[in-house]
Amino acid sequence: MRSSSSFPAFAMLLIALFFLGEQALAEDFSDAKTLSRSPGLSLEFIQYAGFSGGVALVDGAPVPLVGAQSGIQFLPWLAVGGFFSMEVLSDTSACRVGLSVADRDGAAAIRSGTELILTPLPGRILHPYASLALGGVSLGYLVDADPTVEGYEAFESRRYFSATLAAGAELNLSRHLRLAGRAAWRLSDGDGFLGLDASDLSGFEASLGLRVLWRTVFD
């Protein structure tokens, strides 16, 4: 009985601390005095993240392409980061749209690695855009390992070398938002897995993407 009677008092104390904390956080914490607060002692850099969509030629056939990227803008004209993209190569049992580039259902080519982005004359509203991406491509297909469970449970794949060289133009929509259109050539390894060799996985692609840039400061 004694512990249960103390619970309302404890709850009231938590509520009071919550409102006191809200009042304190309403003030600008950037004005707080710290040991590291001295002129010139700060770390500042610009980050970016982007998404893109387009079309790629695989074995001479157009397939949908989606991608994402993120990294650091070291200079106004130089950025380094990582990328991820996926090319859908065949239909799945649940979605039939006529894709049959690979010889298995649920096939895809997933590329990832490091990218270098060059944007000469970045102060202009419309300026050149070029990138070099190095990494690998995971070529594989979805596997229904348990027929008693709906959907796919695994992705059977093989990993190959991949490189992409792209060029195009970038448009400064605002200080933090940029729209880029690019054409690229992919170079990939391959050994006939899923009926696709190196020449099938290499080829042309075109995409349109958005990049968001923001500044991060540690002081």
Secondary structure, 3 states (H helix, E strand, C coil): CHHHHHHHHHHHHHHHHHHHHHHHHCCCHHHCCCCCCCCCCCEEEEEEEEEEEEEEEECCEEEEEEEEEEEEEEECCEEEEEEEEEEECEEECCEEEEEECCCCCCEEEEEEEEEEEECCCCCCCEEEEEEEEEEEEEEEEEECCCCCCCCCCEEEEEEEEEEEEEEEEEEECCCCEEEEEEEEEEEECCECHHHCEHHHHCEEEEEEEEEEEEEEEEC
